[in-house]
Amino acid sequence: MDEAPFNDLFTGSPFEKRIGLYRSLLANQELTHENRLAQCDAQYPIPEEGFISERRDSDLSRKNSQSGIRGISYVAKRNRWDATLVYKGKKWRKQFDTRQEAIEAITAERARLGIST
């Protein structure tokens, strides 16, 4: 059986591919950390600007999020949507009847405070 080309073994961004390569090299106990990094650098060099993510962690919601928007959650006990924002140690929190109202309110509050999404 022919083996797949090495590049096909790791999918995703160059950063993810670099991590996958490093992890695969861990199986070889003879290689030192520096040797593993050298092989990663040769295959997937780090760009001058570093690896740039398309999304920031602050933009991400949890995988099990019902709203899909950071800061918006559903409160089943009250059958309402909760919008929460913490900025510079101060907490802003309001509840709404609909998801859309909560999204509009938190978006407006972020804009008022000058916070990008």
Secondary structure, DSSP 4 states (H G I P E B T S, - for coil): -PPPPGGGGS-SSHHHHHHHHHHHHTT-TTS-HHHHHHHHHHHSPPPTT----SS-GGG---TT-SSSSTTEEEETTTTEEEEEEEETTEEEEEEESSHHHHHHHHHHHHHHHT---
